[in-house]
Amino acid sequence: MWTERVTGAAVRHRAAVGAVWLLVLVLGGAAALLGLGRLDQSFTASGGPGFAANRAVQERYGNGAAVAPLVAVVTWPAGTDARAGDSRLAEVLERAAGPGARTVSYAATGDEGFLGADGRTAYALVYPAAGRPDLAGLAAVEDAAVALRAELRARLPGVRAEVTGVLPLQHDSALAGPGPVALAAKAACALGLLLVLVRAFRSPSGVLAPLLLAAVTSVGALVLVEAVAGFTEIGFVVVYLVPVLALVVSVHRWARPAGPAAVRSAVTGGAAGAAACAVLALFPAAFLRSVGVAGLAVGAVGAAAALTLTPVLRSVARPAPVRAARAPHGALSVLGVVLLVLLAGAAAQLRVGNPEARALVASGPARDGLDRLAAAGVPSGVLNPLEVLVPGGADAAEVAARAARVPGVRLAAAPPGWRRPGTALVVVVPVEEPMTAGGAATVTALRSALADTGALVGGSGVVDRDLVDGVYGLLPYAVPGAALAAFAVLARRLRRGPAARAVLGGLLAAAASVGSLVVVWQWGPAGTGAVTGWVPLVVGAFAFCVALEGSAASASGGPGRASRVAAGAGALAVLAVGIGPQVELALLVTGFAAGAVAGAAAGAWRGAHPGVRHNWSRPRPPLPSSIDDRDHESDRSRHGR
């Protein structure tokens, strides 16, 4: 077969092949680092009505829009009425926020929704001038929070002043760092990863080889992805998906016994995953396109490495023979399938959105501000206000009055200073955070109430709704399309039964990995209330590709042990990196770990009658049993090759 000819040529010219892949690793690594700026860093869904509104606000006002504001919280001494002191707060904010910033409070609007129930607490919304929905803009907002907090405390002595907000809460979470328990868990996972690799491969070269394969696959795939990002929008999420998928696939392929069957299954699994991801890349949603291009790149580069670099490394490293795996007990297999089905069912309860504010960090300056708001009876919905862009010809005050009557709205106001030629901005503060059912209902009702005014509803609170409507709304079409593409590739190599089971197993693994996020985070002790919108997309695609890889190996006679080694290595690797207080990172690594295990479990499952075809270009009747290396040798004798 052509795969044997390619691998044979690679081994004969091992020095040249090694040099080429070394150049990919070194030069490609440098190129990948330089090309990160091409990736879209906004983590927002493009194309929806909220995206259009936020872009218009950004263009006309230069800040706010998709970036949640800072929330300055001031509690005056006992006996002081917050109404009397708020003019002083407004003066301080005007100086402290800096040029180009937008602020709104009770002093500017007279709306008592800016006051706490205790009569002494007031809050103000501050949109720093530098705030933009990319990593640099978010960092600037975080710096502005520190400066604003210091300025308020310096200019308002004797007053309790705090600064909170979505970004400060996330920033404090990142700064907190893992505690002793988390550090011990990270160390245990790192040690466990080393033990898994050493036990599986039993030599230094055997341990380093799959890591080298993962490195060159990651680098090569990132270079391809960044090249595509030169002419279409590709999200920064690929930076997380590519290396983890490359690691699990590389370990899985190295853990398989050497031979033609291993090479053919690697090409088959990689091609099936690449075909499925190519379908995702065709859909008009940046997140799906990003995930699709990333998976396609890993599949292409991984297949090239399996055909060339892997046989070269085997010829040099000469890894110890892989021990045969014991067949799993029937009861355990049934239990595993039942668990996957239950987790897949939990995925139906997924709520997409940023985690609730209270779950972002347990302590810190920003959490102090959030607790102060709660103590004063101010709901957490104020952290994610909506901004309504009112067109020329419409009365901003009337729009604000209409918005204030929408159920779930705490206040709506048209600040006098929030006007530009032909437009005005209305701020709408909801009672509930947008990822909750009540918050989502408020956004929908507000859009309906203002539909005839020509106003655009934007702000940080609509980003999640756009993601649900614009991206998740495409999944009923994208998932079947990707599944059919994977089946078409697998059916050329496997019988239709095993090919169908492989695809169904991949879908089950993807759903189960998403369900694990629901169980652990939405329903678990952390109680995030929602899962960051892009995380399930990345995790599901990862689990699906891992399951296809395992299915191709299983149907061609591969041992289940390879899937277990890859699952353990992948899960331990991401946990060693990601365990800590940063909630969004913890969400991602939890999903990756669950996806590695679920994908391996689904991919290792074999039907009673697996079988393969011999050649993609000229299919022959399938054999009655799976092919291993001995089958291949007899086939060569039979056909005179």
Secondary structure, 3 states (H helix, E strand, C coil): CHHHHHHHHHHHCHHHHHHHHHHHHHHHHHHHHHHHHHCECCCCCCCCHHHHHHHHHHHHHCCCCCCCCEEEEEECCCCCCHHHHHHHHHHHHHHHCCCCCEEECHHHHCCHHHECCCCCEEEEEEECCCCCCCHHHHHHHHHHHHHHHHHHHHHCCCCEEEEECHHHHHHHHHHHCCCHHHHHHHHHHHHHHHHHHHHHHCCHHHHHHHHHHHHHHHHHHHHHHHHHCCCCCCECCHHHHHHHHHHHHHHHHHHCCCCHHHHHHHHHHHHHHHHHHHHHHCCCCHHHHHHHHHHHHHHHHHHHHHHCHHHHHHHHHCCCCCCCCCCCCHHHHHHHHHHHHHHHHHHHHCCECCCCHHHCCCCCHHHHHHHHHHHCCCCHHHHCCEEEEEECCCCHHHHHHHHHCCCCEEEEECCCCCEECCEEEEEEEECCCCCCHHHHHHHHHHHHHCHHHCCEEEEHHHHHHHHHHHCHHHHHHHHHHHHHHHHHHHHHHECHHHHHHHHHHHHHHHHHHHHHHHHHHHCCCCCCCCECCHHHHHHHHHHHHHHHHHHHHHHCCCCHHHHHHHHHHHHHHHHHHHCCCCHHHHHHHHHHHHHHHHHHHHHHCCCCCCCECCCCCCCCCCCCCCCCHHHHHHHHHHCCC
